[in-house]
Amino acid sequence: MDIDNAFKMMQNDLNTASDMDVRCSGATCVLATIYNGKLSVYNCGDSRAVLGRKNPNGSMAPVALSKDHKPDKADERKRILSCGGHLGCRQVL
């Protein structure tokens, strides 16, 4: 379950094996796994994982399990740049 490596392999495949120019296109992914009774959520891009939690009165309340990775958000832009990345076409390059 090497999720980080799986995401890197996917990006590499898009960069090298695709017939289309992927530099200014985007993809998103949300992945949820349950392993040994533990829920793990992974996301890439601006897809969001949300859990429905039942309230005592029987209604459902949304619980965000991930944050969107949008380069137009100040904190995400700062994170990308601090890791040595750069931005273009509203995405990480």
C-alpha positions as a printed Julia matrix, in Angstrom:
93×3 Matrix{Float64}:
   0.0    0.0     0.0
   2.5    2.57   -1.21
  -0.01   5.32   -2.0
   2.6    8.07   -2.43
   4.46   6.01   -5.01
   1.21   5.11   -6.8
   0.35   8.81   -7.2
   3.88   9.53   -8.5
   3.68   6.66  -10.98
   0.31   7.92  -12.22
   1.71  11.42  -12.78
   4.76  10.02  -14.56
   2.54   7.94  -16.84
   0.48  11.02  -17.69
   3.63  13.04  -18.42
   5.35  10.42  -20.58
   2.78   8.06  -22.06
  -0.13  10.32  -22.92
  -0.81  11.48  -26.48
  -2.29  14.72  -25.16
  -0.55  17.71  -23.64
  -1.2   17.23  -19.93
   0.66  20.35  -18.79
  -2.48  22.49  -18.74
  -5.06  19.82  -18.04
  -5.89  18.32  -14.7
  -6.98  15.23  -12.9
  -8.27  14.63   -9.44
  -8.49  11.6    -7.22
  -9.99  10.67   -3.88
  -9.07   7.29   -2.46
 -10.36   5.81    0.77
  -9.02   2.59    2.25
  -9.85   0.62    5.35
  -6.92  -1.45    6.59
  -6.83  -3.13    9.99
  -9.93  -1.17   10.96
  -8.35   2.2    10.15
  -9.84   4.56    7.56
  -7.28   6.45    5.47
  -8.22   9.1     2.92
  -5.93  10.39    0.17
  -6.67  13.14   -2.29
  -4.99  14.88   -5.14
  -6.46  17.92   -6.84
  -9.72  19.58   -6.04
 -11.82  16.53   -5.25
 -13.03  16.29   -1.69
 -13.79  13.38    0.62
 -16.79  13.9     2.89
 -18.13  11.54    5.54
 -21.78  11.58    6.6
 -22.08  11.41   10.38
 -25.45  10.65   11.97
 -26.53  13.17   14.6
 -28.45  12.11   17.74
 -31.66  13.46   16.16
 -31.19  11.17   13.14
 -30.12  13.84   10.67
 -26.86  13.58    8.78
 -24.01  16.07    9.09
 -21.13  16.36    6.63
 -17.58  15.96    7.94
 -14.78  17.02    5.6
 -12.02  14.4     5.47
  -9.75  16.19    3.02
  -8.88  19.63    1.73
  -8.83  20.66   -1.91
  -5.42  21.08   -3.49
  -6.04  24.24   -5.48
  -3.08  26.45   -6.37
  -5.29  29.54   -6.23
  -5.66  28.99   -2.45
  -2.94  30.96   -0.64
  -1.91  28.13    1.72
  -1.7   25.57   -1.09
   0.24  27.94   -3.33
   2.71  28.55   -0.49
   3.05  24.79    0.15
   3.74  24.07   -3.52
   6.34  26.82   -3.84
   8.04  25.88   -0.55
   8.53  22.32   -1.87
  10.31  23.6    -4.95
   7.3   23.32   -7.25
   6.09  25.99   -9.6
   2.68  26.95  -10.94
   1.29  27.4   -14.42
  -2.08  27.02  -16.07
  -3.62  26.94  -12.56
  -1.9   23.68  -11.7
   1.29  22.22  -10.31
   3.98  21.56  -12.9
